[in-house]
Amino acid sequence: MPVKPTISFENLEVAFASKSNAELRKMYLIFATLNTNWVSKLGIKLANWSFQLHLPIKGILKKTMFGHFCGGETIQESVLACQLLANYGVNSILDLSVEGKGDEASFEATTEEIYQTLVESAKTDYMPFGVFKVTGLGDYRILEKIQARQALSREEQEAYVRLENRVDRLCQTAHDLGLKILVDAEESWFQEIIDELAYRAMAKYNKTRCVVYNTYQMYRHDALDRLKKAHQVANEQGYFLGAKPVRGAYMEKERARALAEGYLDPIQPNKEATDRDYDLAIAYAIQEGISLVCATHNEKSTLALTELMSKYQIDPKFDQVYFSQLYGMSDSISYNLAKAGYRVVKYVPYGPVEKVMPYLSRRAAENSSIAGQSSREFDLVRKELKRRRIG
């Protein structure tokens, strides 16, 4: 019977074991900036303007915000960051965080780059997952038309077939290399088509083990039912369901579109409902033996999952359950879980500095998540500086 480890996310010595005093001071400045909303927004705007004016700002960003939240500009640079995480028992997922140009050439280039992340990941034992967004591989407008049951032109039909082939190529590669792969969730008005692509890949590649995982945004009020229905279909068709519940990332856009177009708002009425359904989703996954990636920075949900694993006698080292956080955030969760023997994976975003600015902007602008998180991070870093008597 597995023994439930004792976990405290307040163990700062473990949380910051990989950080030098200089790195801690840098973290202090970064999260102090994020804590001050107007300073954060101004800094991002200045960085974007500097790139537009071709000012030499890349070096500064690489040593500050980019360097903290991203693994590097290339796969090779990012692997070095992943190796450092692995020294403390934390696994990694290489996450290409570049927004393409939206044409066939960029879709092909993105597919090839993600393919290379899988090849590189398979060379290690600390990069068990790949990840992709379907809209990085094909035109979202075609997905939108299909979900709306609108007819496609011949050119659009051919483009959609190419998209299907790109999805299949990445999922097959993950399968053949002994990896797992995550399909990111996106906007509700074409999420059904993304779900179909994910489930089709599961039916093909999840027969003997869980390779492909779909993502469920629990701030949608239908997400829990969608998860349960997907599990029922997987049981009926004889494949493993892989699920990655998240709280969600497109709330303001979703609500604005629903209001503008006059359909039912797909978003939960409040954060409490989202939190409730998130915890119900991870409980359902554990009870039903679903392969799970618990992607959250929420300490309460994380502890609830460790308690469920203990209750259902799931060994923390068994790969049915992974915990996941973003690189540069929630090290108090990631490192303490890893120290206690749980499987932890960090999303490690990467890409050229100027092309990753939209990602960094979201990290600074998502007040519903980053604001509270940055306050927590700031407080923990400050405590660790004091503990080391260098504050």
C-alpha positions in Angstrom: 0.0 0.0 0.0 1.5 3.4 -0.9 2.3 5.6 2.0 0.9 9.2 1.8 3.9 11.5 1.9 3.8 14.6 4.1 3.7 17.7 1.9 4.0 21.3 2.8 4.1 24.0 0.2 5.6 26.3 2.8 8.9 24.3 2.7 10.9 27.1 1.2 14.2 25.3 1.4 12.9 22.7 -1.0 10.9 25.2 -3.2 14.0 27.3 -3.9 16.7 24.7 -3.7 17.7 25.4 -7.3 18.0 29.1 -6.9 21.1 31.0 -6.1 20.9 34.2 -4.0 21.3 36.3 -7.2 18.5 34.4 -8.9 16.2 34.9 -5.8 16.8 38.6 -5.9 15.9 38.7 -9.6 12.7 36.7 -8.9 11.9 39.3 -6.2 12.2 42.1 -8.7 10.1 40.3 -11.3 7.2 39.4 -9.0 7.3 42.9 -7.4 6.8 44.3 -10.9 4.0 41.9 -11.7 2.4 42.8 -8.4 2.2 46.4 -9.5 -0.3 46.2 -12.4 0.4 49.5 -14.1 4.1 49.0 -14.0 3.7 45.5 -15.5 1.6 46.8 -18.3 3.9 49.7 -19.0 6.9 47.4 -19.1 5.3 45.0 -21.7 4.3 48.0 -23.8 7.8 49.4 -23.7 9.2 46.0 -24.7 6.9 45.7 -27.6 7.6 49.3 -28.8 11.4 48.6 -28.5 11.1 45.6 -30.8 9.1 47.6 -33.3 11.8 50.3 -33.2 14.6 47.6 -33.4 16.1 48.8 -30.1 18.6 46.4 -28.4 16.3 45.1 -25.7 16.5 41.3 -26.2 19.5 40.9 -23.9 17.7 42.7 -21.1 14.6 40.5 -21.5 16.6 37.3 -21.6 18.1 38.2 -18.3 14.7 39.2 -16.7 11.1 38.3 -17.6 11.8 36.1 -20.6 14.6 34.3 -18.8 12.3 33.6 -15.9 9.2 32.4 -17.7 10.8 30.8 -20.8 13.3 28.0 -21.2 15.1 29.7 -24.1 14.8 30.8 -27.7 15.5 27.3 -29.2 14.9 23.7 -28.4 18.6 23.3 -27.5 18.6 26.2 -25.0 15.4 25.0 -23.4 16.7 21.4 -22.9 19.4 22.9 -20.7 16.6 24.5 -18.6 14.8 21.1 -18.5 18.0 19.4 -17.3 18.2 21.8 -14.4 14.6 21.0 -13.4 15.4 17.3 -13.7 18.1 17.6 -11.1 15.3 18.2 -8.6 13.0 15.5 -9.9 10.8 17.9 -11.9 10.0 16.8 -15.5 9.4 19.1 -18.4 7.2 19.7 -21.5 8.8 21.7 -24.3 6.1 24.2 -25.4 6.5 26.2 -28.5 5.0 29.5 -27.6 5.1 31.3 -30.9 2.0 32.6 -32.7 2.3 31.7 -36.4 1.3 33.8 -39.4 -1.8 31.7 -40.1 -0.8 30.5 -43.5 0.1 27.0 -44.8 3.8 27.6 -44.6 3.6 28.6 -41.0 1.4 25.6 -40.2 4.0 23.3 -41.8 6.8 25.0 -39.9 5.0 24.7 -36.6 4.3 21.0 -37.2 7.9 20.4 -38.0 9.2 22.3 -34.9 6.8 20.4 -32.6 7.9 17.2 -34.2 11.5 18.1 -33.4 10.5 18.7 -29.7 9.2 15.2 -29.6 12.4 13.8 -31.1 14.5 15.7 -28.6 12.2 14.7 -25.7 12.5 11.0 -26.5 16.3 11.2 -26.0 15.7 11.9 -22.3 13.8 10.3 -19.4 12.7 13.7 -18.0 10.6 15.1 -20.9 7.7 12.6 -21.1 5.2 14.8 -23.0 4.7 16.8 -26.1 2.0 19.4 -26.6 0.3 21.3 -29.4 -2.5 23.7 -30.2 -4.6 22.6 -33.2 -4.8 26.2 -34.4 -1.0 26.2 -34.7 -1.4 23.4 -37.3 -4.4 24.8 -39.4 -6.8 27.6 -40.0 -9.2 28.2 -37.0 -11.7 29.7 -39.4 -12.1 26.3 -41.1 -12.7 24.7 -37.7 -15.2 27.4 -36.9 -17.1 26.7 -40.2 -17.2 23.0 -39.6 -18.6 23.4 -36.0 -21.2 25.8 -37.4 -22.1 23.2 -40.0 -21.3 25.5 -42.9 -20.1 24.1 -46.2 -16.4 24.2 -47.0 -15.0 25.1 -50.4 -12.8 22.5 -52.1 -9.7 24.5 -51.0 -10.9 24.5 -47.4 -11.6 20.8 -47.5 -8.1 20.2 -48.7 -6.7 22.5 -46.0 -8.6 20.6 -43.3 -7.3 17.3 -44.6 -3.8 18.7 -44.2 -4.6 19.8 -40.7 -5.9 16.3 -39.8 -2.7 14.8 -41.2 -0.5 17.1 -39.1 -2.4 16.2 -36.0 -2.0 12.5 -36.8 1.7 12.9 -37.6 2.4 14.4 -34.1 0.2 11.9 -32.3 1.8 8.9 -34.1 5.3 10.3 -33.5 4.5 10.5 -29.7 3.2 6.9 -29.8 6.1 5.5 -31.8 8.7 7.3 -29.5 7.1 6.1 -26.3 5.9 9.6 -25.3 2.6 11.2 -24.4 1.1 14.2 -26.1 -1.3 16.9 -24.9 -3.9 18.6 -27.1 -4.5 22.1 -25.8 -8.0 23.5 -25.4 -9.1 26.6 -27.3 -12.2 28.7 -27.9 -15.7 27.1 -27.5 -16.8 28.0 -31.0 -14.5 25.4 -32.5 -13.6 23.3 -29.5 -15.9 20.5 -30.6 -13.8 19.9 -33.7 -10.6 19.9 -31.6 -12.3 17.3 -29.3 -13.2 15.2 -32.3 -9.6 15.3 -33.6 -8.3 14.4 -30.1 -10.7 11.5 -29.6 -10.0 10.1 -33.1 -6.3 10.1 -32.2 -7.1 8.4 -28.8 -9.0 5.7 -30.6 -6.0 5.1 -32.8 -3.1 5.4 -30.4 -4.5 4.9 -26.9 -5.3 1.2 -27.2 -2.6 -0.2 -25.0 -1.5 2.8 -23.1 -2.5 6.5 -22.8 -0.7 8.5 -25.4 -3.0 11.4 -26.3 -4.6 13.7 -23.7 -7.4 16.2 -24.3 -7.8 19.4 -22.3 -10.9 20.4 -20.5 -11.5 24.1 -19.5 -13.5 23.8 -16.3 -14.6 27.4 -16.3 -17.1 26.2 -19.0 -20.2 25.0 -17.3 -20.5 22.0 -19.6 -16.9 20.7 -19.2 -17.6 18.1 -16.5 -20.4 16.5 -18.5 -18.1 16.6 -21.6 -15.4 14.8 -19.6 -17.8 12.1 -18.4 -19.3 11.5 -21.9 -15.8 11.2 -23.4 -15.0 8.6 -20.8 -18.1 6.7 -21.6 -17.3 6.7 -25.3 -13.7 5.6 -24.5 -14.9 2.7 -22.5 -17.4 1.7 -25.2 -14.7 1.8 -27.9 -11.9 0.3 -25.9 -9.3 2.9 -25.5 -7.7 4.9 -22.6 -9.0 8.4 -22.0 -6.3 11.0 -21.2 -7.6 14.2 -19.5 -5.9 17.4 -18.6 -8.4 19.6 -16.6 -7.5 23.3 -16.5 -9.4 26.2 -15.1 -9.4 28.1 -18.4 -7.8 30.9 -20.4 -10.3 32.6 -22.6 -13.1 33.8 -20.2 -13.3 37.5 -21.3 -13.3 36.6 -25.0 -15.9 33.9 -24.5 -18.3 36.1 -22.6 -17.9 39.0 -25.0 -18.7 36.9 -28.0 -21.7 35.2 -26.4 -23.1 38.6 -25.5 -22.4 40.1 -29.0 -24.0 37.1 -30.8 -26.8 36.4 -28.4 -26.1 32.8 -27.4 -25.9 31.2 -23.9 -22.7 32.3 -22.1 -20.6 29.1 -21.9 -18.7 30.3 -18.8 -19.5 29.4 -15.2 -21.4 32.0 -13.2 -18.5 32.5 -10.7 -15.0 31.3 -9.7 -16.6 29.1 -7.0 -18.4 27.1 -9.6 -15.2 26.7 -11.6 -13.3 25.5 -8.5 -16.1 23.1 -7.7 -16.1 21.5 -11.1 -12.3 21.4 -11.3 -12.1 19.4 -8.1 -15.1 17.2 -9.2 -13.2 16.5 -12.5 -10.0 15.3 -10.8 -12.1 13.2 -8.3 -14.0 11.6 -11.2 -10.7 10.9 -13.1 -9.2 9.2 -10.0 -12.3 7.2 -9.2 -12.6 6.0 -12.8 -8.9 5.3 -13.5 -8.6 8.0 -16.1 -5.0 9.0 -17.0 -4.7 12.5 -15.6 -2.6 15.6 -15.9 -3.6 17.9 -13.1 -2.7 21.4 -14.5 -3.1 23.9 -11.7 -1.4 26.5 -9.5 -4.1 26.1 -6.9 -2.7 24.6 -3.7 -6.1 23.4 -2.4 -6.8 21.4 -5.6 -3.3 20.0 -5.6 -3.6 18.8 -2.0 -7.1 17.3 -2.7 -5.6 15.2 -5.5 -2.8 13.9 -3.2 -5.5 12.9 -0.7 -7.5 11.1 -3.4 -4.4 9.2 -4.6 -3.9 8.1 -1.0 -7.5 7.1 -0.6 -7.5 5.0 -3.9 -4.0 3.6 -3.1 -2.4 5.1 -6.3 1.4 5.1 -6.0 2.7 8.6 -6.6 5.3 7.1 -9.0 2.7 5.5 -11.2 2.2 7.4 -14.4 -1.6 7.5 -14.2 -1.3 10.9 -12.5 0.9 13.9 -13.3 0.9 17.4 -11.7 1.7 20.3 -13.9 2.6 24.0 -13.5 4.2 26.6 -15.7 7.9 27.2 -15.8 8.8 30.1 -13.5 5.7 29.8 -11.4 4.5 27.8 -8.4 7.9 26.3 -7.6 6.7 25.8 -4.1 4.2 23.3 -5.5 6.3 21.7 -8.1 9.5 21.1 -6.1 7.7 20.0 -2.9 5.6 17.5 -4.9 8.6 16.2 -6.7 10.5 15.9 -3.4 7.6 13.9 -2.0 7.8 11.5 -4.9 5.0 12.6 -7.1 5.3 13.0 -10.9 5.5 16.6 -11.8 5.9 18.3 -15.2 6.6 21.9 -15.9 5.4 23.5 -19.2 8.6 25.1 -20.5 7.7 27.8 -23.1 10.3 28.7 -25.7 10.8 30.6 -28.9 12.6 33.8 -30.2 12.2 36.6 -27.6 10.3 39.0 -29.9 7.9 36.2 -31.0 7.2 35.1 -27.5 6.1 38.6 -26.4 2.4 37.7 -26.8 2.9 34.8 -24.3 4.7 37.1 -21.9 2.0 39.7 -22.3 -0.6 37.1 -21.2 1.5 36.2 -18.2 1.4 39.8 -17.1 -2.2 40.6 -18.2 -4.2 37.6 -16.9 -5.3 39.3 -13.7 -7.7 36.6 -12.7 -4.8 34.2 -12.4 -1.4 35.9 -12.5 -2.3 38.8 -10.1 -3.1 36.5 -7.2 -0.3 34.1 -8.2 2.3 36.8 -8.4 1.3 38.1 -4.9 1.8 34.6 -3.6 5.1 34.1 -5.4 6.4 37.5 -4.2 5.5 36.7 -0.6 7.3 33.3 -0.8 10.4 34.8 -2.4 10.5 37.5 0.2 10.3 34.9 3.0 13.1 32.8 1.4 15.3 35.9 1.2 14.7 36.5 4.9 15.3 32.9 5.7 18.6 33.1 4.0 19.2 36.4 5.7 19.9 38.2 2.5 16.6 40.2 2.3 
